[in-house]
Amino acid sequence: METSIEWVNDILENKDYCVNKIEGSKIYIHSENIVPTEQGILINLNGYDQVLVPHVSSDLGGCFVEPIPTNNWTDIVPKERCSVCNT
């Protein structure tokens, strides 16, 4: 699978075909360009090329991908350092 920045760049390079809108860090994809497969979720970039994405989320605005999801583990991991190992 491509690294995070590569699949984002592929989507943005083809935004006129596959992107509905961009709001903040959310890249909304036209629903007809989202292709579920047994290997994962593909985004049809331009009618010919596709890219595998790690996740697709949805809200009232539609289906979107985020290079860095806003609801990640750092929200629930304590921010203080461990008193034993200082990590």
Secondary structure, DSSP 8 states (H G I E B T S, - for coil): ---HHHHHHHHHHTHHHHEEEEETTEEEE-GGGEEEETTEEEEE-SSS-EEEES--EEETTEEEE-SS-SS-GGGTS--S--TTT--
